[in-house]
């Protein structure tokens, strides 16, 4: 069995990040097709059962977990990871839609996106957790606290880089500050631009000569 969940594409919208995913042909498509794997996920993250989930089976994910799509479980594991970071706001929400126009194993999973790096990292971590759970488990089992700490650290490091880039940006010219003259600016142009300048001047001269040679129109 290859990657149980393949994240094929990420699309960032104004509110949601949507992941187009594909479930491996040899992997279970529903949680009740491998109850041992599903139990491993539950034992790692029992909190997912308390998630609001207004489907046909009830009001919480606990009602859906025994027989729902693996993609739906993937959504709730991702939501739980985001919630545990404390960076996703008071409520993290998601939605899983089967893309039957492609096949029965392709889904779009949309999540609230307070930070695209955070959500993308949570999706990747959730895929790894399900890979572990549905390929026999084994040691070492995923450390959820360590995963969450890693996500928080990643977002913080990216924020630091962004702040450094902002601080390194050239300051806008202040009133009274001298501005380089045209000759100095020309010195900074590329070789290609300087090569084009004489050609432009030549065209202008030829055009002027042509205009002078033409009889005037009254």
C-alpha positions in Angstrom: 0.0 0.0 0.0 1.3 3.4 -0.9 0.3 6.8 0.6 -3.2 6.3 2.0 -4.0 10.0 1.5 -2.4 11.8 -1.4 -2.7 15.6 -1.2 -2.9 16.5 -4.8 -3.6 20.2 -4.7 -4.0 23.1 -2.2 -6.2 26.1 -3.0 -6.2 29.1 -0.7 -9.3 31.2 -0.7 -10.4 34.3 1.3 -11.6 32.1 4.2 -10.9 28.5 3.5 -8.0 26.4 2.3 -9.2 23.5 0.2 -7.2 20.3 -0.3 -7.9 18.0 -3.2 -7.1 14.5 -1.9 -7.1 11.0 -3.2 -7.5 7.8 -1.1 -5.2 5.0 -2.3 -7.0 2.2 -4.1 -5.7 -0.4 -1.6 -6.7 1.7 1.5 -10.0 1.5 3.3 -12.5 4.1 1.9 -14.7 4.0 5.1 -13.8 3.8 8.7 -15.7 0.6 9.2 -13.6 -1.2 6.6 -10.6 -1.2 9.1 -12.0 -0.7 12.6 -8.5 -1.4 14.2 -7.1 1.5 12.3 -10.0 3.7 13.2 -9.6 2.7 16.9 -5.9 3.7 16.7 -6.9 7.2 15.6 -9.6 7.5 18.3 -7.1 6.4 21.0 -4.6 9.1 19.9 -7.2 11.8 19.6 -10.5 11.0 21.4 -11.4 14.7 21.4 -12.5 14.4 17.7 -15.6 12.7 18.9 -16.8 15.9 20.5 -16.5 17.9 17.3 -19.8 19.3 16.0 -20.8 17.4 12.9 -24.2 18.0 11.6 -24.6 15.1 9.2 -27.3 12.4 8.8 -26.1 10.4 11.8 -26.2 13.0 14.6 -24.8 16.2 15.9 -21.2 15.2 16.8 -18.5 13.3 15.0 -18.9 10.5 17.6 -22.0 9.5 15.8 -20.4 9.5 12.4 -17.0 7.9 13.3 -18.0 4.2 13.2 -19.0 4.4 9.5 -17.8 7.5 7.6 -15.4 8.3 4.8 -11.7 8.2 5.7 -11.5 11.6 4.1 -14.1 12.8 6.6 -11.9 11.4 9.4 -8.9 13.2 7.9 -10.8 16.5 8.0 -11.5 16.1 11.7 -8.0 15.1 12.6 -6.7 18.2 10.8 -9.3 20.4 12.6 -8.2 19.0 16.0 -4.5 19.7 15.3 -5.3 23.3 14.3 -7.5 23.8 17.4 -4.8 22.5 19.7 -2.3 25.0 18.4 -4.4 27.8 19.7 -3.8 29.7 16.5 -7.0 28.9 14.7 -9.4 31.1 16.5 -12.3 30.1 18.8 -13.8 27.7 16.2 -12.2 25.6 13.6 -14.5 24.3 10.9 -14.2 22.0 7.9 -16.2 20.3 5.2 -15.6 17.2 3.1 -17.1 16.9 -0.4 -16.7 13.8 -2.6 -15.7 14.7 -6.2 -17.6 12.0 -8.0 -16.9 13.6 -11.4 -13.4 12.3 -10.9 -13.9 9.0 -9.1 -15.2 7.6 -5.8 -11.9 8.2 -4.0 -11.3 11.8 -4.6 -12.5 14.5 -2.2 -12.2 18.2 -1.5 -11.5 18.9 2.2 -12.0 22.6 3.1 -10.8 24.0 6.4 -11.0 27.4 8.0 -7.7 29.1 7.1 -6.4 31.5 9.8 -2.9 30.9 8.4 -2.2 28.9 5.2 1.1 27.5 6.4 -0.6 26.3 9.6 -3.5 24.6 7.8 -1.2 23.0 5.2 1.0 21.7 8.0 -1.9 20.3 9.8 -3.2 18.5 6.7 0.2 17.0 6.1 0.5 15.8 9.8 -3.1 14.4 9.6 -2.2 12.4 6.5 0.9 11.0 8.4 -1.3 10.0 11.4 -3.7 8.1 9.2 -0.9 6.5 7.4 0.4 5.1 10.7 -3.1 4.1 11.9 -4.2 2.2 8.8 -0.9 0.4 8.1 -0.7 -1.6 11.3 0.2 1.0 13.8 3.5 0.1 15.5 6.1 2.0 17.4 6.8 4.8 17.8 3.2 6.1 17.6 2.7 9.7 16.6 3.2 12.2 19.4 0.3 14.6 19.1 1.7 17.1 21.5 5.0 17.1 19.6 3.2 17.6 16.3 1.3 20.5 17.7 4.4 22.1 19.1 6.1 21.7 15.7 3.2 23.4 14.0 3.3 26.3 16.4 7.1 26.6 16.0 6.8 26.5 12.2 4.3 29.4 12.1 6.4 31.4 14.5 9.5 30.9 12.5 7.7 32.0 9.3 6.4 35.1 11.1 9.9 35.9 12.2 11.2 35.6 8.6 8.3 37.8 7.3 9.1 40.5 10.0 12.8 40.4 9.1 12.0 40.9 5.4 9.8 43.8 6.3 12.5 45.4 8.4 15.1 45.0 5.7 12.9 46.7 3.1 14.3 50.1 2.0 12.6 53.0 3.8 10.6 55.5 1.7 12.4 58.7 0.8 11.8 61.5 3.3 11.1 65.1 2.4 14.3 66.9 1.6 16.2 63.7 0.7 18.2 64.0 -2.5 17.0 61.9 -5.4 19.6 60.4 -7.8 19.8 62.4 -11.0 19.0 60.9 -14.4 22.6 60.1 -15.2 23.1 58.2 -12.0 19.9 56.3 -12.6 21.1 55.4 -16.1 24.2 54.0 -14.6 22.1 51.4 -12.8 20.2 50.2 -15.9 21.0 46.8 -17.2 23.4 46.3 -20.2 20.4 45.3 -22.3 18.6 48.5 -21.5 21.7 50.6 -22.4 22.1 48.7 -25.7 18.5 49.5 -26.6 18.9 53.3 -25.9 20.9 54.2 -29.1 18.5 52.2 -31.2 15.6 54.3 -29.9 17.5 57.5 -30.5 18.3 56.4 -34.1 14.7 55.6 -34.8 13.7 59.1 -33.5 16.3 60.7 -35.8 15.1 58.8 -38.8 11.5 59.6 -38.0 12.4 63.3 -37.8 14.2 63.3 -41.1 11.3 61.5 -42.7 8.8 64.0 -41.4 11.0 66.9 -42.7 11.2 65.3 -46.2 7.4 64.9 -46.5 5.4 67.9 -48.0 3.3 69.8 -45.6 -0.4 69.3 -45.5 -2.6 72.4 -45.4 
